[in-house]
Amino acid sequence: MNKLLVFVIVIILLVVGGYLYLNRSQIDNANPASYGKLVGSDRDAHGCIPSAGYSWCEIKQKCLRQWEEPCAAATSSNIVKYFCQEGILRANYGTSSVSLVLKDGSTMILPQTRSGSGIRYEQGTTVLVSKGDNAFLTQKNKTTYTNCVAGNQITSGDTSVYTDEENTFSFSYPNKFILSGGEIGFSQDWSYNSSSSGSLLAVVDIPRSFMPGTNFGEAKFSVGASDDPAALKNCLKSNYGKFGTSTKVTVGDRKFTKITFADAGAGNFYDITSYRTVYNGQCYAVESLIHYSDIGNYPPDQGIKQFDRLKISLVLESMARSFKLLPQTAPATP
């Protein structure tokens, strides 16, 4: 009798333990901290991992909408955060597809297709093209996420610190402004008035609404780099001729050449400040541009006032002075 009772108790314990184990597994799959454990599991035909009745992609998308950053930090390293002119776009790259989370929380999965340059993901009229750290998304033949650049940021109060995807540089900026990148590929836009090609790595746009009722047009802060031989040769020289002025300054622990220049045309004025330095075989240009119009162009009855030049200059200078080139880790010797 005692042996039978022990046997029954053991069976009950095994059944209850098995139930709790399975139930716990399903609960864990809804916990952001457990997602990293799923990466090594078998994936389905879409590159997703079936679990608790949902694919891994579906679970993760739900998590991103509910927990945002904590979930992104706990999932696979294939998740890329893009900063675009229209907002933040998150992409989780699989072996043959990409899972996207848009700024409104909506999600979509696009299969990879052939591309002549970069990587292309396409489903119907929705297309994501990425190359290096840059990307753009089109929907119904209209670009809905423009000049996207990959990276990470830490926000504290009204300020965010942005670090590029390769941990090459960082800078801080007021998070009420829009952070984005440049177009895919090389262009002369990496530095103002440049005749050589490079990469526009990051842009912070300050819109006209920052100073309403004034002759202020817009302002931009940008980081560009070029390894073009001509750019490296002339990196620390003013490319504005006799109209530019150059001084040597220190930003953080690095020496820069500070070049200032003023341009004008058709009643519009442009004040440019460019900090230049050479680092790891690249000419870096950390620049700010202030665009404003001639106050005399406005009739008095419009009530347009002269914009506060000092205020906008201090904002841009603060971003430039926060710029840091980060130490690079040498590759391991085989």
C-alpha positions in Angstrom: 0.0 0.0 0.0 2.8 2.4 0.9 4.6 1.7 -2.4 1.5 2.3 -4.4 0.9 5.7 -2.6 4.5 6.7 -3.3 4.2 5.8 -6.9 1.0 7.8 -7.3 2.6 10.8 -5.6 5.6 10.6 -7.9 3.4 10.5 -11.0 1.4 13.5 -9.7 4.6 15.5 -9.1 5.9 14.6 -12.6 2.7 15.7 -14.2 2.4 19.0 -12.2 6.1 19.7 -12.8 5.8 19.2 -16.6 2.8 21.5 -16.7 4.5 24.2 -14.8 7.6 23.9 -17.0 5.6 24.2 -20.2 3.5 27.0 -18.8 6.6 28.9 -17.7 8.2 28.6 -21.1 5.2 30.3 -22.7 5.2 33.0 -20.1 8.9 33.6 -20.6 8.3 34.1 -24.3 6.2 37.1 -23.5 9.0 38.6 -21.4 11.5 40.9 -23.2 14.4 39.6 -21.2 13.9 36.1 -22.5 14.0 36.9 -26.2 17.7 36.6 -26.5 17.4 32.9 -25.6 15.3 32.2 -28.7 17.8 33.3 -31.3 19.5 30.0 -31.5 16.3 28.0 -32.0 15.1 26.6 -35.3 13.5 29.3 -37.6 10.5 28.9 -39.9 10.4 29.6 -43.6 10.2 33.4 -42.9 13.3 33.4 -40.7 11.2 33.5 -37.6 11.1 31.2 -34.6 7.8 29.5 -33.7 7.1 29.8 -30.0 3.9 29.8 -27.8 1.6 29.9 -30.8 3.3 32.9 -32.3 6.4 33.3 -34.5 9.5 34.9 -32.9 9.1 37.9 -35.2 5.4 38.4 -34.1 6.3 38.2 -30.4 9.2 40.6 -30.8 7.1 43.1 -32.7 4.5 43.0 -29.9 7.3 43.6 -27.4 8.8 46.5 -29.4 5.5 48.3 -29.3 5.0 47.7 -25.6 8.5 48.0 -24.1 10.4 49.8 -26.9 14.1 50.2 -25.8 14.3 47.4 -23.2 13.1 44.9 -25.7 15.4 46.1 -28.4 18.4 45.8 -26.0 17.4 42.2 -25.1 16.9 40.9 -28.7 19.3 39.9 -31.3 22.2 42.1 -32.5 20.6 42.2 -36.0 18.2 44.9 -34.9 19.2 48.3 -36.3 17.7 51.6 -35.2 17.5 54.1 -38.1 17.1 57.9 -37.6 15.2 59.3 -40.5 13.7 62.8 -41.4 10.3 61.4 -40.7 11.1 59.6 -37.4 12.7 56.4 -36.1 12.5 53.2 -38.1 13.6 49.9 -36.5 14.7 47.0 -38.6 15.5 43.4 -37.6 17.5 41.8 -40.4 17.1 38.1 -40.9 18.8 35.8 -43.3 16.3 36.4 -46.1 13.9 39.0 -44.8 13.6 42.1 -42.7 11.1 42.9 -40.0 10.2 46.6 -39.6 8.6 48.5 -36.8 7.4 52.0 -37.9 7.2 55.1 -35.8 3.4 54.5 -35.2 4.1 51.0 -33.9 2.8 49.2 -37.0 4.9 46.3 -38.3 5.7 44.6 -41.6 8.0 41.8 -42.9 9.6 42.2 -46.3 11.5 39.4 -48.1 14.9 40.1 -49.6 15.0 40.6 -53.4 17.8 41.2 -55.9 19.5 44.6 -55.9 22.1 46.2 -58.2 23.5 48.2 -55.2 23.0 47.7 -51.5 20.4 45.3 -50.1 16.7 45.5 -51.2 13.7 44.1 -49.4 10.3 44.3 -51.2 6.7 43.3 -50.7 4.2 44.8 -53.3 4.8 48.5 -53.4 6.7 48.6 -50.1 10.5 48.7 -50.6 13.4 49.1 -48.1 16.8 49.7 -49.5 19.8 49.8 -47.2 23.5 50.2 -47.9 26.1 50.6 -45.2 24.6 52.7 -42.4 22.0 54.3 -44.6 18.5 53.3 -45.8 15.2 54.6 -47.1 11.7 53.2 -47.2 9.1 53.7 -49.9 5.4 52.8 -49.7 3.1 53.0 -52.7 5.9 54.5 -54.7 6.4 57.4 -52.2 9.4 57.7 -50.0 8.0 57.7 -46.4 11.3 57.4 -44.5 14.1 59.6 -46.0 17.9 59.8 -45.4 17.9 57.2 -42.6 21.1 56.6 -40.7 21.8 53.8 -38.3 23.0 54.5 -34.8 22.2 54.6 -31.1 21.3 57.4 -28.7 21.0 58.0 -25.0 18.4 60.6 -23.9 18.6 62.5 -20.7 16.1 65.3 -20.2 16.0 67.6 -23.3 19.3 66.3 -24.7 20.3 63.2 -26.6 23.7 61.8 -27.3 24.0 60.1 -30.7 26.7 57.5 -31.5 27.0 56.2 -35.0 26.6 52.4 -35.7 30.4 51.8 -35.9 31.1 53.7 -32.7 33.4 56.1 -34.6 32.0 59.4 -33.2 29.3 60.9 -31.0 27.7 64.3 -30.3 24.9 65.7 -28.2 21.9 67.6 -29.5 18.5 69.0 -28.3 16.1 66.1 -28.9 13.4 68.4 -30.1 15.2 68.7 -33.3 15.3 66.1 -36.1 18.3 63.8 -36.5 18.9 62.0 -39.8 21.7 61.1 -42.2 22.5 61.7 -45.8 21.6 59.9 -49.0 22.9 56.5 -49.8 26.4 56.6 -51.4 29.0 59.3 -51.8 28.3 62.9 -52.6 29.8 66.4 -52.4 27.3 67.2 -49.6 29.6 65.8 -47.0 31.0 69.3 -46.6 29.8 72.7 -47.6 31.2 74.0 -50.9 33.2 70.8 -51.4 34.4 69.6 -54.8 35.4 66.1 -53.6 33.2 63.2 -52.7 32.5 61.9 -49.2 29.8 60.6 -46.9 27.3 62.8 -45.0 27.2 60.8 -41.7 24.6 62.7 -39.6 22.4 65.8 -39.8 20.4 67.7 -37.2 17.8 70.0 -38.8 16.6 73.1 -37.0 13.4 74.3 -38.7 12.1 77.8 -39.2 9.5 77.2 -36.5 12.3 77.4 -33.9 12.2 81.2 -34.4 8.7 82.1 -35.7 7.9 85.6 -36.8 11.5 86.4 -37.7 13.7 86.4 -40.8 15.3 83.1 -39.7 15.1 80.4 -42.4 16.7 77.2 -41.1 19.9 75.9 -39.5 21.7 72.6 -39.9 24.4 70.8 -37.9 26.2 68.0 -39.8 29.0 65.5 -39.6 30.7 64.4 -42.8 33.9 62.5 -43.7 35.9 61.8 -46.8 39.0 59.7 -47.7 39.3 61.3 -51.1 42.9 62.2 -51.6 42.0 65.8 -52.6 39.8 66.2 -49.5 42.6 64.9 -47.2 45.2 67.2 -48.9 43.0 70.3 -48.4 41.2 69.2 -45.2 42.7 71.9 -42.9 42.5 74.6 -45.6 39.7 77.0 -46.2 37.9 76.2 -49.5 36.2 79.6 -49.4 39.1 81.6 -50.8 39.7 85.1 -49.3 36.2 85.1 -47.8 37.0 82.4 -45.2 38.9 82.7 -42.0 40.8 79.9 -40.2 41.8 79.4 -36.6 43.2 76.5 -34.6 41.0 75.2 -31.8 40.8 72.3 -29.4 37.5 70.3 -29.1 37.7 67.8 -26.4 41.2 66.4 -26.6 41.6 66.8 -30.4 43.0 69.7 -32.5 40.7 71.1 -35.2 40.9 73.8 -37.7 37.9 76.1 -37.4 36.9 77.7 -40.7 34.1 80.4 -40.9 32.6 81.7 -44.1 29.6 83.8 -45.1 27.7 83.5 -48.4 24.8 85.4 -49.9 22.5 85.3 -52.9 19.1 86.5 -54.0 18.3 88.2 -50.6 19.4 85.1 -48.6 22.4 84.9 -46.3 24.3 81.8 -45.1 26.8 81.7 -42.2 28.9 78.5 -42.2 31.2 77.2 -39.5 33.4 74.1 -40.2 35.5 72.2 -37.8 38.0 70.0 -39.7 40.4 67.3 -38.5 42.1 64.2 -40.0 41.5 60.9 -38.2 42.1 57.3 -39.3 42.7 58.4 -42.9 39.5 60.5 -43.1 38.9 64.2 -43.3 36.1 65.0 -40.9 34.0 68.1 -41.3 31.8 69.1 -38.3 29.7 71.9 -39.7 26.9 74.3 -38.9 24.9 76.4 -41.3 22.5 79.3 -40.5 20.2 80.5 -43.3 18.3 83.7 -43.0 16.8 86.3 -45.3 17.2 90.1 -45.6 15.0 91.7 -43.0 14.5 94.6 -45.5 12.6 92.2 -47.8 9.6 92.2 -45.4 7.0 95.0 -45.4 6.7 96.6 -41.9 3.1 95.6 -41.6 4.1 91.9 -41.5 5.7 92.4 -38.1 8.8 90.3 -39.0 11.6 90.8 -36.5 15.4 90.2 -36.7 16.2 86.7 -35.5 18.3 86.1 -32.5 21.6 85.2 -34.1 23.3 84.6 -30.7 20.7 82.1 -29.6 21.0 79.9 -32.6 24.8 80.2 -32.7 25.0 79.0 -29.2 22.9 75.9 -29.9 25.0 75.0 -32.9 28.3 75.7 -31.2 27.2 73.5 -28.3 26.6 70.6 -30.7 30.0 71.1 -32.3 31.8 71.3 -29.0 30.2 68.1 -27.9 31.6 66.2 -30.9 34.0 63.3 -30.1 36.0 60.9 -32.2 36.0 57.7 -30.3 39.0 55.4 -29.8 39.0 52.6 -32.3 39.9 49.0 -31.3 42.6 47.5 -33.5 41.5 44.2 -35.1 42.8 41.0 -33.5 45.9 39.5 -35.0 45.1 36.1 -36.5 
